[in-house]
Amino acid sequence: MSKICSVKKFLNDRPIFYKKIDYERFPKAYESIKDKIPLKNVIQIIGTNGKGSTGRFLANAIAAAGFRVGHYTSPHIFRLNERIYLAGPTDKCLNFRELNLDRNSNQCLNLDRGLSELNLICDSKSPSKPNLNQSSSELAKQNFRCAPIGRDVSDVQLQRAHEFLQESLPAEFKDSLSYFEYLTLAAAVLFRDCDYCVIEAGMGGEFDATSSFGRTLSLFTPIGTDHLGMLGQNLEQIAHTKLIMMDKEAILSDEMSEVPLRIAQQIAEQKGTHLRFATELLSKSEQAQIAEFCAHNNLPKFQISNLALALAAMKFLNLKFEISQLPPLNLRGRMEALAPNLRVDVGHNELAAQQVAREITEIYGGKKIVLIYNAFADKDVAAVLRTLAPVVERVEIFNYEVADREMAAEAITRALDALKIPHSPFRGELRADEEYLVFGSFHLVENFILWLEARRG
């Protein structure tokens, strides 16, 4: 048998964008190996904004409740490993005899155990010590007073999943699957030992690769106009493409706007779906704790609805945990403060711009900001800039290039001129007396952070 190449080289040779998409390819590929990678308790998250944060909140909450969980998200900022996240206890990592640890040790366990890799950071002030006469699963539940910190999968784990797929997939699928499709299958391989799988749709819902997995629960974050043409020609069509994948049980974000809500209710009636808003499952006390958690962790207010959706899923799943057990959100680029006067956000559409504009008004109390911006040509940059205009003093365009993607340089200039917003190329100056927001795609945030780190040395 010939040597299997590295997973990253293999993926780099896979197409990311297609002029014509084969919607039958992934379901057939998954069907051919699904018996080898059974997934338990799949929660699918679909929407336009907030999917990543909602998924990470939910994954960390499930881990805090004492269960193994995988979280699949996209895209990534720096490394594709960011798309596949594992958290929660495993028998191996809590087998004190196998690890030959001191019986009274509360040291951190940082293990690379192939598909079961996990970090647990234990609080030395925890009132309980491990009882080695208990089973490892009992130890897991007892010791989850410790803060559960998951981690992105390692290169070793990715490579093992790649080797499994190369050995298991029929020849017709090995080289025909797209980048996203192949990575989705790799995530399924890595999640086969998990108790719960939190799976974020890549784009849309109806034809998304992740929709081939059976679902225990469907979660829907706010839906807006994005990927026009690919998902539909207007909000109604886009909402239908996303919402049509709801299963028998579905929960909506309380921030869902009128048009998607109307379509959700129509589809739920047709499919017999039990449809609820997140706050219908949460008590007033729990809602207050959610707001307090976000304030305590300096999260933007739009994260309140994302956390509420995640914790509503916990209530539906009947998983018990305390909000105080939840670790801080460990995702980058969500109104992340890189300096006291510098924030970055991966929002890249009109709906995200609306949320960010409200947050900027809240943070700075009417003071306008400098927007560092760029976008791809397939984005509605005029709508984004029009939405942000009331909070923007001027725009600095950060130039970067991405293979096979056209930038929206001319459209951005036309929109800014029409809005009478001063603009110029970004020249690398960040003044201490001004407030800056870097807003755009994951690619923009990646390139800006790399520039900033190089500048800081």
N, C-alpha and C positions, 0 to 999 in steps of 0.2 A: 504493500500500500504506500502511495506517495505521501511525503510529509505534508501536513496541513499547514498552510500559511498562517500568519498572525491574523487575529480577528480584525484588527484595525486596518491592516493593509487590505484585507478582504472587503471590508465595508467601504473603504475609500474608493474601491473600484465599482461599487454599486451606485446606480443612479438615485438621486434624491428627488428630482422632478421629472415628470413625464408629460409629453404633449397629449398622450392618450393613456389612460389608466386601465389596466385589466382588473376589474373588480372581482373576478372569479378566482384569480390566482391564489390569493392568501387563504381564503376559506378552504380551498382544495389542499393546500400545503399543510394547514393546521389539521385538517381532517385526517391526513395521512399519518400523523404522529401523535395525535391528541391522547391516545391511550397510554403513551409513554410519559406524558407530562400533564397528569391530571391536576387541575387547579381547583382549590376549594374557596368558597365564599368570595366570589369576585364582585367587587363594587366598582362599577364603571362611572367615570366622571366626564361629563360632556358640557361644553359651553364655549363662550368666547373669551372671557377673562376670569381669572381666579382659580383655574383648575389645578395648577401646580401647588398653590398655597393650601387649598382645600384638601388636596390629596396628602400633602405632607402633614398637616394638622391631624388628619384622620389616621395616617399610618403611625404617627408618634403616640396618639391616644390609644390605638389598639395595642401597641407595644407596652404602654403604661398599664394596660389592663392585664398584661401577662401573656400575650400571644405573639406568635411569630407572624410577621407581616412583610410583604413586599410592596413597594410603591414604584410604579412605572410612570415617568413623566417625560415631556419633551417640549421644546428642544433643550439643548444644553448650552451653557455659556462657555466653559473652557474645555471640558473633556467629556466624551460621550458616556463615561462611567457615571456621570451625574444623573443620567436618565433612569438608572436602576438602583434602588435603595432597599436595604434590608435592615430590619430592626426587630427587637423582641428576643425573648429567651429561647435557647435551644438546649436540648439534653446534653450535647457535647460540651457547650461552653460552661455549663453549671455542674459538670461532673468533677467534684473537687478531688476525689481519689485519683482519677485519671491524670489530673493536672499536677498532682503531688503538691498542692498548696497547703500552707499552714491552716490548721483547722479553724483558727480564730482570725484568719486573714480577711480583710475587706478590700484587698488590693484590686485594682482594675483588671478586668479580663480583656485582653486584646488578642484575639485568636484568628489565625487564618486557617479555617477548616473547610476549604473548598467551598461547596455550595451552602455551607452553614455559617459563613463568617459573620461576626457580630461584635459590637462593642457594648459593654455594660460598664457604666461608671458608677461605682458604689459610694454612697455617702457614709463616711466614717462615723457619723453621728447616728446612724440607723440604730433603733433600739433593739433590733433582733439580730442574732448571730445564726449562721447556718447550722442546722441540726443534721449531721451526716447520716443519721438513721432514716431521714426522709428520702423519698424518691426525688430524682432530679427535677421532675415536673412540679412537685410540691415546693421544692426549693425555689423554683422560678417564680411561682406565685408569691411566696413569702417575701422574697428579696426584691420584689419590684416596688418597694419603698425607695429603691435606688432609682436614679434618673436614667431612663432608657435613651441612649443615644445611638441611633442607627448610623449606618455609613453607606456611602456609595460603594458599589461592588468594585473589587480589585481587578487589575488586568488579568491575574491568574484565573479568577472566576469567569471573566468574560471569555477567556481563551478556552476554558473547559466547556462552557456552554456552546461555543463555536464548534469545538471538536465533536460534541454530542450531536449537533445538528448536521455536521458533515457526514457523520456515520449513520444518521437515522433518516434524513430526508431522502425521498426519491430523487434521482438524478435530474428530473425535469424541473425541480424547484431550487436546487442548490445555487444555481447562478442566475435564475430569473427573478428572484425576489428583490424588491427594492431595499434600499438602506433601512427605511423605517420598518418595513415588513420583516426583514431578517432580524433586526434588533428587537422587535416585538416578540418574535419566537424565542430569541435568546433570553428575554426577560421571563417568559413562561417557563423555560428550563430552570432558571434560577429561583423561581417561585414555587417549584413543585413540592417543596417541603414546608411551605408556609401554611399557616392556619387561615389567613386572610390575604387577599390580593387586591390592592387598590390600583386600578388601571385607568389611566387618563387617555382619552381619545386624542389622536394626533391632530386630526382635522375633520370637522363634521361629526358624523355619527353613523348615518345610514350605510355608507360604504367604507367606513374606517376599519382597518385591520383589527383593532381591539374589539370590535363588535362581533367578531367570530366566537369569542369566549362566552360561555353561559354566564348569566348574571344573577346574583342574589338581590342586588339593589342598584337602581339608577339614580345618580345625583346630577342635578343640572345647575350650573353656575349661570350668571347673567349672560344673555345672548344678544349680540349686536351684529352690525354689518362688518364682516371681515371675510377675506378670500372670495370677494365678489367674482362671479363667473364660474368658479370651481364648485361652490356650494349652492349658488343660486344668484338671481339677478337683483334681489331685494331682500329686505328683512324677513318678510313672510316666508319666502322660499328657503332662506338660510335657516330660519327657526324650525321649519318643517323637517329639513334634512337632519338637524341635530336631535330634535325631540322625537322623531319617529322611532328611535331605538329604545324608548322607555320600555321597561319590562313590567311585570305585574306589580312591583312596588317601586315608587319613584318619589323623590323629595326635591323640591325646587328651592333655590335661593330666594330669600325674601326681597332681594333687589331685582327680581325678574320684572321686566317692563311689560307694558300692556299688550303689545302685539304678540310676543312669544308666549305670554301667559294664556291668551285666548287660544292660541294654537295648541298649547300643552293640554288645556282642558278638553279641546275637541278630540285630540288623539287619545287621551286617557279614557274618554267616554267610548270611543270606537274599540279600544283594545281591552277595556275592562281593567285599567290600571288604577290602583289605589294611590292617588296623587295628593301630596300634602306640601305645605310650606314648612321650612325648617323650624320656625318658631312655634308651630303647632305641636311639636314634640318636646319643646323645652319649657321649663317652668320660668317664672319671672326671676326667681333666684338664680337659676342657671344663666339666663340672659344677662343678668347683672354681673355675674362672675366672668362671663366672656368679655364684656366691655372692660372690666377691671384688668383682666389678663392682658388685653391688647394695650391698654394704657400703661400698665406696669412694664411691659416689654417694648415700649416706644414703637408700637406697630401703627401704621396708618389706619384711620377709621374704617376704610373699606375692607380691612381684614376682619372686622367684626362679623360681617355676613358670611365670610368664608369659613371662619371658625364655627359659627353657629350651624352651618350646613354640615360640617364634619361631625360636630357633637350630636346633631340630630340623627346622623347615621349611627352613631354609637348607641343612642337610645333605641333606635329601631332594631339594631343587632343585639340589644340587651347585654351590652358589655359594660361592666361597672368599673368606673375609675373616677378619681377626683381631678378637677381642672387644675388644682395646685400641683399635680404630678406631671403636668405637661411641660416638656422642655421648651425653650425658646424656638421660634421658627428658624430652621436651619436651611433656608434657601436664599440664594443671593439675588440681588437685582430687583427686590420688591420695595421700592422707596427706600433703598439702602443708603445710609449716611456714610459716605467715604471721608468726609471732613465736616466740621460744624456748618459750613456754608455750601456743601456739595452733596447732592443726592442723585442716585441713578435708579431708573425704573424701566423694566422690560416691556411695559405696555406699549403697543404700537398701533392702536386703532382708536376710533372715535370714542367707543365706550370706555376704554382705559383712560383716554384724555379727560373725559368728564369726571371720572373718579379722582384723577390726579389734580385737576383744577380745583376741585372742592378741598382736597387735602392741602394744596399750596395756600389757598385762602385761609384755612384753619391755622396752618403753621406760621405764616408770615403776616397775617392780619392786614392784608391789603397792600403790602409791599410787593412790587413786581420783581420777577426773576429773570435771569438770563437763561434761555433755553438752548441747550446744545443738542442738535438734532440732525438726523438724516433718515432716509427710508428707502425701501425698494419701490420700483416703478409700479408694482401691482397694488400698492396701498393708496387709500383715499387720503392723500396728504392734505388736501384742501380742507376736508372735514376735521381732521386732527388739529391743524393749525388754527382753524376758525374757533374750535372749542377751547384751545389754550390761550387764544389771543388776549382775553381780559386779564390774565395773570402774567403776561410776558412783556418785558421791557424791550428786549431785542433777541434775535436768534443768531447763534454761531453754528455754522454747518460743519460738522465733523466728517471729513472725507475718509472713506475706506472702500475696499473692493471685495466682492465675494464672487467666486467663479460661478458662471452661469446665471447670475442675477443682475438685472439692470437696475441702476440707481435712479431715483426720482429727482435728479438735480434741477431740471427745467421746471417741473411741476411745482417743486418747493419754492423756487424763485418767483414764479408767477403768483402763487398763493400768497406769499409774504408781501409782494408788491401790491396785490389787490387789497390786502388787509392793512397796508401802510405800516408794516412792522419793519423797523430797521434790521438789516441782516448783513452778515459778512462770513467769510471762511473762518473756521476756528484756528487761531494762531498760537494756541498753547499758553495763554495768559489767564490765570485764575486770581482775581483780585480779592483781597480779604474783606473789602467793604461791599461786595455783591453776593447775591445768593444764586446758585447755579443748580439747574436740573438737567441731567442727561436722560433723555426720553426717546425710546425707540426700540428697535428689535434686539434680540439676544446678541446678534452680531455687533451692533453698535455698542452695547454695554461691554461686550468682551473686548473689542478694540480700544474703547476708551480706558477701561481698567488696566489693560496691558500698557497703554501709553502712560497712564498715571504712575504705575509701578516702575516703569523704566525711568521716568522723570525723578521719582523719589530715590532711585538707586537701590 
